Amino acid sequence: MASDRILLIENPADLNIDIGRLRIRREGMNDAFIAPHDIAVLVLHHHTIALSVNTLRALSGAGATVMVTDDTHMPAALMLPTAANRAASSRLRKQIGHLGTPMPETLWQALVKARIATQAATLRALELKGALRLERMADEVELGDRTHREGQAARHYWQNLFEDFKREKEGANDGINSRLNYGYAVLRSLVARELIAAGLSCELGLGHKSTENPFNLADDFMEPYRFTVERHVWKLDCKTPLDSKTKKEVVEFVESDISVGKHSYRLLPAVRETIASYVRILETNKGQLTLPAG
């Protein structure tokens, strides 16, 4: 499995494999080399970047994800590694089997509680108001979040996190929303990559169940980790548009230290711990998710 390095290429370049290494050729510059297994996500930001099928094969074989962005710097396409996991077929059957049990509602309850708890922890860490109400909401989450505490908590959270702010998921061009959306897209790709590496199907979600969303499960498991993007963006200067420099600043959220259980991890190892706990539940029909404390 690749490391947690995010590699952004934002100028015209030719990419190919040279003696097992990814070679990056740019006009007027020395060639740069990096081992494919050192890349978690390769982000291609320029329309003239050229790479071969052999390069894509090497990257996917090393477990790297490739993201292509559009003219607004937002993700337009995502290539995920599909290297065979010997347990994938068995885990797909278990995922399908669990859909008809109370397990998805129980797990979604845990994910929503963790999402709200990390929102509260974020407000406290940034010395902002509103944390106590979120902590109470986290305790009120029911099975399957039947009373929709997630949405109620989100409205309260955004009102207290940013001043005069309205959350927009698509087409936003203001400094805060564009940075959040970009960070979330990178986070989603990382979570999806780890799910596939664990032999899990991203389509079969717990709380997200859209028939048109191929990343339902990734959207489930990124919920308790969204705070890493939000806390990082809060510390940035968001007055300028999203550009080459600010994109590099946003992806630094992957270096966050996260408390999971009794241990502290960087983002990707923390996500792996959470997904591993889900796999154990699938295999044994018991246990709890290992989730971040914020």
N, C-alpha and C positions, 0 to 999 in steps of 0.2 A: 504494500500500500504506500502511496505517495506521502510526502510530508505535508505540512500545512502552509507551504509557500504559495502565494498568489503572484503570478507573473503577468504583468500588463505590458502589451506591446501597442504603442500608439502612433507609430510612424511607419512609412513604407518599409517592408522587410521581406526577406525570403527565409523560410524555415525549412530545414531538412535535417536528416539524421546522419551524423558523421561519427563513425566508430562508436556507435551506441549512445552518442550524446546529441542533444538538440542543438543545432547550430543556427544562430540568428545573424543573418547578413543584412547590414544597413549601409547605404551609400555614404562614403566618406568616413566610416567608422570601422574599427577592428571587429572581426567576428567575435561574437559572444557565445559561450558554450554552457550548457546546463544539463545535468542528467535528468531524463524524463521522470524517474521515480522521486525526484526532489520537488516536483510540481504537483500541487493539489488542484489548482485551477489556472488554466491559461486563458487570459482575456484578450481577445483580438479587437482592437479599437479603430483600426484603419482599413478602408475599403480596398487598398491595393496590397495588403499582406498576402503573400503566396505561400502555400505549403502543399506537400504531396500527400497522397493516400498513405504512403509508407510512414510519413511523419505522424499522421493521425493514428495509424496502427500502433506505432511505438508508444505514443502517449496513452492511448486507451489500455494497452497491455500493461503499462506501469501504474494504471489506476488514476490517471489524471482526467480532469473534466476540461472541456474546451467550450468557452463562451464567446459568442460573436455579438457585438453591439450594433445598434442602429445609429442614425445621424444625431440622435438626441443623447447618445451615450448609454442608453438603456439596453438591456439584453434583448436580442432578437432571436437567438437560437442557442441551444445547449446540447452538447454531445457528451453523454455519460458512458463510462466504461461498462461493458456487459460481459466481462470475463466470467467464465463459468464458475459458479459456486456449487460445490457438490451437494449442499443442503438446500439449494434453491427450490427444487421441486417439492421436497417435503415441507418446507416452510410456506410455500404457496398454499398447499393443502391445509396447513394449520391456520393460516391467515383466513382462508375462506371458511373453515370450520368454526372459527371464533366469531365470525360475523353474526351467527345465529344465537350467540350466548350473551349474557350480561357483561362479559369482559370488556367490549369496546366502550360501553358507557362508563364503566369503572375507570378505565385508563384515561378516557377523555376528561373525566372529572379531575383526575390527578394532574393532567397537563394544564387544564384551565386554572386550577388552584396554583400551580407553579408559575404560570404566566402572570397572574395577578400578584402573587407574592414577590416576584422579581420586579414588578412595576413599583410596588411599595418600597422594596429595598433600594431601587434606583432613586426614588424621591428622597429617601432618607440619606443616601450616600451623597446626593447633590445638595443636601440641606434645603430642600423645597417642601412646601406644604402639601398635605393631602395623603400622606402615607398611612395614617391610622385608619381612615375610611377604607382604603384598599385592603389592609390587613383584615378588617372585619368582613369585607366582601369575599376574600379568599376562603374564610371559614364557612361562608354561606353557600359555597358551590355545591350543587346537588349532583346526583348521578346523571351523566350526559349533559350537565349544565342546563337542566330543564328550565330554570328560571332566568337564563341568559345573563348571568353575572359577568361573563366575559365582555359583552358589549357595554354594559353599564360601567364596568371598571375602566374600559378603554376611554370612554368620554371623560370621566373624571381625571384619568391619568394625563391625557393630552392637554387638558385645561391647566393642569398644574406644572407640566414639564416645560412647555413653551408658552411664551406670552403672545396672546392674540393669534393663536395658531389653529388652522383647520386641516385635519388629516385628509390627504388626497392620495389615492393609491395609483391612479393611472393618469398619464398626461400632465402631471404636475411639473412645473418649471421653476417654482420658487426654490430658494436655497435649501431649506430644511427638508421638504418633501422629496426633492430630487435626490438628496443624499441618503435619506432613509430608504427610498425605493431601490437605489443602487446597492446599498449595503444589504438589504433584505434579499435581493436577487443573488448576490454572492453567497449569503448564508444558506439560501434554499439549495443552491447547487452543491454546496459542501454537504448538507444533510442528505440530499438525494444520493450523492456519491457513496456516502457511508451506508445507507440503507441497502443499496444494490450490492455493495461489497459484502454485506451480511447475508445476502441471499434473499432479501425481502422484496416484495412487489410494492412499488411506490403508488400504484393506482388504488390499492385497498386501504383507505383511510379509516380512522377511528371517529373523529369528529367532522373532518372534511370528507364529503361523500359525493361530490359532483361527478357526474358521468362524463363530463367534458374536461376534467382535470387529471392529467396523467401523474400529478405529483401530490395527490391527497395526503399520503402518509408523510411525505417530506414537510408539507405544510403543517401537519399535526406536530411533528417533532421539532420544528423550528420555533414553535410558539414559546416555550420556556427559555429560548436562547435569543429572542428578539431584543431583549434588554441590552445585550452586548453592543448591538448597532446603535440603539437609542442613546445609551449612556455616552458612547464615543462621539456621536454626532452632536450631542449637547455641548461638548467641549470644543467643537470646531467653530471657526468663523464661517457662518452660513450666509453671509451677506452677498457673496459672489456666486455666479452660476456654476454649475457642475462642469468642470473642465479637467484637463490632463492632470494638473497638480492636485486638485481637490479629490479626484477619484483615488489617487494614491493615498491621500490622507484618510479617506473613508475606509479602505480595505484594511487599515491598521487595526480595526476592531478584532481581527482574528488573533491578535496577540494578547487578548484579554485573559486575565487570570480568573478562574471561576471555581467557586467552592461547590463540590458535588459530594454529598455524604460527608465523610471525615477528611476528605482530601481536596487539594487544589490542583487544577489542571489548566492547560491552555484550551482554547475553544474546541479544536478537533478531537483531542483525547477525551474531553468532557462529553461531546456528542457521542463518541464511540461507547462510552460507559452507559449512557442512556439507552442507546440502541441495543447494546448487549443485554441490558436488563429486560428489554422487551422480548428479545429472543428467548431468554430464560423463561419468561412467562408463557410464551407460545409453546415451548417444549415441555413444561412441567404443569401448566394450568394453575400456577400459584406464584405468589411473590408480588413485589411492588416495583414500580419504575424508579430508577435512580435518577433524580432530577436536581438541577442547580438550585442553590438557595438564594442566589442573587448577590 
